[in-house]
Amino acid sequence: MHRIEDPSCHVELVDDEEILSRSRCNILIDPYLDEVLISDYLSDELGIIVLSFRRGLWRHYKDPSEKIRGLKRSL
């Protein structure tokens, strides 16, 4: 596992080419994982409100309550 702590590291939450939020972050690289994982802390910092983990549905805290973002796929 590799850890990158650099004050210039930031992550942006982007949807449809719109930057919804931005936060400073540390980066952990695990050579055995092939998908991106974010912590509950970072998801809170970015303003992500999870509607369904399984279906990948979410909204941003500034979105109206009827807006749904994400995968919108049936499982």
DOMAR-744485 format. One record per residue (C-alpha): residue number from 1; residue in one letter; x, y, z. Coordinates in nm, 2 decimals. Layout:
BEGIN
ATOM  num  residu  xx  yy  zz
ATOM  NUM  A  X  Y  Z
...
# end
This chain:
BEGIN
ATOM  num  residu  xx  yy  zz
ATOM  1  M  0.00  0.00  0.00
ATOM  2  H  0.13  0.34  -0.09
ATOM  3  R  0.02  0.67  0.08
ATOM  4  I  0.04  1.01  -0.08
ATOM  5  E  0.00  1.31  0.15
ATOM  6  D  0.04  1.63  -0.05
ATOM  7  P  -0.15  1.95  0.03
ATOM  8  S  -0.20  2.00  -0.34
ATOM  9  C  -0.41  1.68  -0.38
ATOM  10  H  -0.77  1.75  -0.44
ATOM  11  V  -1.07  1.54  -0.55
ATOM  12  E  -1.36  1.69  -0.74
ATOM  13  L  -1.72  1.55  -0.76
ATOM  14  V  -1.82  1.60  -1.12
ATOM  15  D  -2.14  1.52  -1.30
ATOM  16  D  -2.22  1.62  -1.66
ATOM  17  E  -1.91  1.83  -1.67
ATOM  18  E  -2.03  2.04  -1.37
ATOM  19  I  -1.80  2.05  -1.06
ATOM  20  L  -2.04  1.99  -0.77
ATOM  21  S  -1.78  2.01  -0.49
ATOM  22  R  -1.41  1.98  -0.42
ATOM  23  S  -1.21  1.86  -0.12
ATOM  24  R  -0.85  1.82  -0.02
ATOM  25  C  -0.76  1.45  0.01
ATOM  26  N  -0.49  1.20  0.08
ATOM  27  I  -0.44  0.92  -0.17
ATOM  28  L  -0.39  0.55  -0.08
ATOM  29  I  -0.29  0.31  -0.36
ATOM  30  D  -0.35  -0.06  -0.31
ATOM  31  P  -0.20  -0.26  -0.60
ATOM  32  Y  -0.46  -0.54  -0.53
ATOM  33  L  -0.77  -0.33  -0.58
ATOM  34  D  -0.90  -0.23  -0.93
ATOM  35  E  -1.17  0.00  -0.83
ATOM  36  V  -1.20  0.34  -0.66
ATOM  37  L  -1.30  0.35  -0.30
ATOM  38  I  -1.38  0.66  -0.10
ATOM  39  S  -1.43  0.69  0.27
ATOM  40  D  -1.74  0.80  0.45
ATOM  41  Y  -1.55  1.11  0.56
ATOM  42  L  -1.47  1.21  0.19
ATOM  43  S  -1.83  1.14  0.07
ATOM  44  D  -1.95  1.37  0.35
ATOM  45  E  -1.70  1.64  0.25
ATOM  46  L  -1.82  1.62  -0.11
ATOM  47  G  -2.18  1.64  -0.01
ATOM  48  I  -2.29  1.30  -0.14
ATOM  49  I  -2.62  1.18  -0.01
ATOM  50  V  -2.66  0.81  -0.08
ATOM  51  L  -3.00  0.69  -0.19
ATOM  52  S  -2.91  0.33  -0.27
ATOM  53  F  -2.57  0.18  -0.23
ATOM  54  R  -2.67  -0.13  -0.43
ATOM  55  R  -2.80  0.06  -0.73
ATOM  56  G  -2.55  0.34  -0.71
ATOM  57  L  -2.81  0.62  -0.67
ATOM  58  W  -2.72  0.94  -0.50
ATOM  59  R  -2.78  1.32  -0.49
ATOM  60  H  -2.57  1.61  -0.40
ATOM  61  Y  -2.67  1.80  -0.09
ATOM  62  K  -2.75  2.11  -0.30
ATOM  63  D  -2.98  1.91  -0.54
ATOM  64  P  -3.36  1.93  -0.51
ATOM  65  S  -3.51  1.63  -0.33
ATOM  66  E  -3.65  1.49  -0.66
ATOM  67  K  -3.31  1.48  -0.84
ATOM  68  I  -3.15  1.14  -0.86
ATOM  69  R  -2.80  1.09  -0.99
ATOM  70  G  -2.60  0.77  -1.05
ATOM  71  L  -2.61  0.44  -1.23
ATOM  72  K  -2.99  0.39  -1.24
ATOM  73  R  -2.96  0.02  -1.33
ATOM  74  S  -3.17  -0.27  -1.21
ATOM  75  L  -3.00  -0.54  -1.01
# end
